[in-house]
Amino acid sequence: MPLAPEIQTTINSWLTADYDAQTQLAIRELVAQGHEEALTDAFYRTLEFGTGGLRGVMGPGSNRMNRYTLGMATQGLCNYLKQSFPDQEIKVAIAHDSRNNSAEFAQIAAGIFSGNGITVYLFDALRPTPELSFAIRELGCQSGCVITASHNPKEYNGYKVYWNDGAQVVAPHDKNIIIEVNRITSISEVKFNADDSKIISVGANVDARYFARAKQLSIDPAAVQRQHDLHIVFTPIHGSGITLVPGLLREFGFTNVHVVEAQAVPDGNFPTVQSPNPEEQSAMQLALDQAQATSADLVLATDPDADRVGVGVRNDNGDWVLLNGNQTAALLTYYLLSARHRTGQATDKDYIVYTIVTSEILGDIARQHAVKSYQTLTGFKYIAGLIRDLEGQETYVGGGEESYGFLIGDFVRDKDAVSACALIAEMAAVAKDQGRTLYQEMVQMYAHYGLYVEDLISLTKKGQRGAEEIEEMMAGLRANPPATIAGLRVVEIRDYKTGQIHDLRTGVVTETGLESSNVLQFITEDGSKISARPSGTEPKIKFYFSVKQPLKSVVDFDLATRLAQERIQAIIADMQLR
């Protein structure tokens, strides 16, 4: 089957002198071998500079992550920065994770910024994403970027863009940057020639300033001092967490921290795991095995760019279990609010934030402590945007999302697994100081607030046809919403694309109060919440499920959990998602 004419035209443009010989050779090999499907996927569109930046499979092609797609995105950002900050020195910070080509991509981006007359603070080696966010504010930058694809498979890389508040870009800058990037029509417009005098290397000096701020997050240092020998096993899963997490745990006072050596060395091939994602048991297995063999108290893990945190705890049967993102976010919220109250640090201006697909227990915990809570769209940039809007009026304590991201304090403006690791360790130390495990602390929390159980299904739909299928699924749910789910009446539909909440019992329509986003939620008569959301960074559509199960006593925790999980499976079966 011949290639579509527009795809062939794009391929021909990449076989010109504007592109290096290696890139051209790789394309010619695909053509010679007749790989039409691979060529179509690599060239059927330009890798989209979305609202957070770029993310894609590495390789040659307009729909791939490479020096040229990165270059055009960076040049577009340079042009927008010059428009936004005329007649002043513009500064940016750049960091990268451990992925293949990340250091090279960071160097290319630095060269383009400097070639445009922009001062660049370039980290001297890999660093966590949250430190990049911190550096932008600390060094007085107008923007910044980090080369990472977070926890995606090893074939991927990406480019996340930040604004002068240290948060990922949001409206109007996100759309305006996209306009400028799309105006770059030729690779010849990209200023690849670096001005080395504009590139300043940073590293240990910024680390020390980050540590100083993060150490101030500790609420109960006396308990940590008493339990300094809490046995912690940490794995960076071959990523950038190794640069800061062990050091911050030492700064907090922990003296018995053991790194999983097989995963301590940064490696973009992630050789010991299928996927470097702390949400997955397989990525955590080496750490769990080490914890079991050494009778550890706590397992901590970070993904490649150290913005997501994984936690392992020992249950009452002596088995190691992983906490999911909702459980970790709930425990951290519970600890932060109760410890601040206990130590007299709470104020009447305190607030917490969580996203619309995160467990509602976070709101319950806030209400119990007379603390205000806010909900945002999915994505930490929205939490950061709220922090910016409320700065100077209210006090941000913490915020999180179900996808293993949490932020304590506001000196970073993105999810931060480095500080989260330190506070989770402190939380475990406080529990141990009172004769309990972190697992027992969690069960006690659920016995008090009611047991919330959540699950998530991701359906991967690759390529051009996959993107169309995801659109069709969302259109179908809007056109023919379910009247019942698993035998329970749907009583409310929240459409965040139209910004409307329909109460099906009363017919009343209210506003979500949030900006438009392609998310649908169905609320059933028993309070269960089902959310459908296409991923903004991966070829996936995600379905989130949340149910609340009565739990009168800690002894009923296992039974109540099983009953809740059965309810979720009934919902999944009824929606035919397996």
Secondary structure by P-SEA (a helix, b strand, c coil): ccccaaaaaaaaaaacccccaaaaaaaaaaaaacaaaaaaaaccccccccccccccccccccccccaaaaaaaaaaaaaaaaaacccbbbbbbbbbccccaaaaaaaaaaaaaaaacbbbbcccccccaaaaaaaaaaaccccccccccccccccccbbbbbccccccccaaaaaaaaaaaaaccccccccccccccccccccaaaaaaaaaaaaaccccaaaaaaacccbbbbbcccccccccaaaaaaaacccccccccccccccccccccccccccccccaaaaaaaaaaacccbbbbbcccccbbbbbbbccccbbbbbcaaaaaaaaaaaaaaaaaaacccccccbbbbcccccaaaaaaaaaacbbbbbbcccaaaaaaaaaaaccccccccccccccccccccccccccaaaaaaaaaaaaaaaaaacccaaaaaaaaaaaccbbbbbbbbbbbccaaaaaaaaaaaaaaaaccccccccccccbbbcccccbbbcccccbbbbcccccccbbbbbcccbbbbbbbccccccbbbbbbbbbbbbccccaaaaaaaaaaaaaaaaaaaaccc
